[in-house]
Amino acid sequence: MPRVKGKIEIDQERCKGCGLCISVCPMKVITFSEGFNSKGYHPAEPKYVEKCIACGFCYNMCPDVCITVYREVESA
């Protein structure tokens, strides 16, 4: 059975730190950044990327369209 491996990218400058993506991630991949972006927000960032399954929940939840999801299918 093929295994799905995911990767997400979050546009740190567009993110306003609402946390919606963090709340819907079933694998708890996303956290708030320790730093600030130029607008003064703590943006979300992918921290545990090895756990990402590319489900797309974060992408669908983001009101500012800051998240890009990449999906790679690995053969067994």
N, C-alpha and C positions, 0 to 999 in steps of 0.2 A: 504494500500500500504506500503510495507516495506521501511524503511528509511536506507540509507547507511551512516555509520559513518566511518570516516577515521582517520588514524594516520600515520605520517611519522617519520622516523629517518634519520638523516643526519650524516654521518661519518665526524666529524669535522676535523680530521687529513688529510683525503684525499681531502677535499674540498679546491679548490683554489680561491674561492670567485668570480667566474666569473659572478654570478648574473642571469644566464639564467633561473634557476628554479624560481627565484623571479619574473621574467618578464612574465612567462607563467602561474603562479598560478591564476586561476580565482577567488579564494576566498581570496587572499592576506594573506595566512597563513604564508609565509616564509619571513624573513627579514635577513639582515646582522647582524652577531654577533658583540657586542661591543668589545669583546676581540679578541685576535689573536691565531692562532694555532701555532704549533712548527715551521712551515715553514714561518711564518710571514704574513699569509693571514687572512683577516676577513672572516671566513667561514659563509655560510648560516646557519640559524637555524629556526626550526619551532617555531613560537611565538604564533600564534592564533590557536592552535591545535583543539579547539572546533569547528572551522569553516571548518575543512578539510572534503572533500567529497570523498577522495580516487580516484580522477579522473586519477591519474598516469601521468599527464602532466610533473610534475617535474622530475619524474623518467625517462621518455622518453627523456627529454631534457638534462639531466646531462651528460656531456662528460666524466666524471671521475667515473661514476657509484657509486656515494656516497650515493644515496637515496634509502631507502627501504620504500615501501608503504604497509600498512596493511588496510584491508577492513573488516568491521563488518556490517552485515545486521541485523537491529533490526526489529522485527515484530511489527506491529501497534497494 
